[in-house]
Amino acid sequence: MVNAIKGILVTCDIPMAQLLISINDSMPNAHKFIVYMLDDTHIYVQPDVGKMLQSKLQEFRDQNTYEKPFGTS
């Protein structure tokens, strides 16, 4: 018998996949979202974590973006 699981296929580069794995590992067991690692750049995740992942990735980008201050040469 075949078991089907609804989810979202995430396609990303290897560093972003490592970030998603890190986020998943930092969560308690009841809230882990990775269903299956297909390969280094494709991750199958639970369907209800799409918005949470988008916000976590946006926070990461905001923390790691440099903006040159105004008024300096």
C-alpha positions in Angstrom: 0.0 0.0 0.0 1.2 3.5 -0.9 1.2 6.2 1.7 0.8 9.8 0.4 1.8 12.8 2.5 0.8 16.4 1.5 3.7 18.8 1.6 5.7 21.5 -0.1 8.7 20.8 -2.3 11.5 23.4 -1.5 14.1 23.8 -4.2 17.1 25.8 -3.0 20.9 26.0 -3.1 23.0 24.0 -0.7 23.7 26.9 1.9 19.9 27.6 2.1 19.2 23.9 2.5 21.7 23.9 5.4 19.9 26.8 7.0 16.5 25.0 6.7 18.1 21.9 8.3 19.4 24.1 11.1 16.0 25.7 11.7 14.4 22.3 11.7 17.0 20.9 14.2 16.5 23.8 16.6 12.8 23.1 16.9 11.2 20.6 19.4 10.4 17.1 18.0 6.7 17.9 17.8 7.3 20.9 15.5 10.0 19.6 13.1 8.9 20.3 9.6 11.2 18.4 7.2 9.4 15.3 5.9 12.2 14.0 3.6 15.5 15.2 2.2 15.4 14.3 -1.5 18.9 15.5 -2.3 21.2 18.4 -1.4 18.9 21.0 -3.0 15.4 19.6 -2.7 13.6 19.2 0.7 10.0 18.0 1.2 8.4 19.8 4.1 5.0 19.8 5.8 2.4 21.9 4.1 1.6 24.2 7.0 5.1 25.7 7.4 5.3 27.8 4.2 4.6 31.1 5.9 6.8 30.4 8.9 9.7 29.5 6.6 9.2 32.6 4.6 9.3 34.8 7.7 12.4 33.0 9.1 14.2 33.3 5.8 13.3 37.0 5.6 14.7 37.5 9.1 17.9 35.8 8.1 18.3 38.0 5.0 17.6 41.1 7.0 20.3 40.2 9.6 22.8 39.4 6.9 22.3 42.4 4.6 24.7 45.4 4.6 23.4 48.8 3.8 25.8 51.6 3.4 24.9 54.5 5.8 23.8 57.8 4.3 26.2 60.7 4.6 29.5 58.7 4.3 31.7 58.6 1.3 
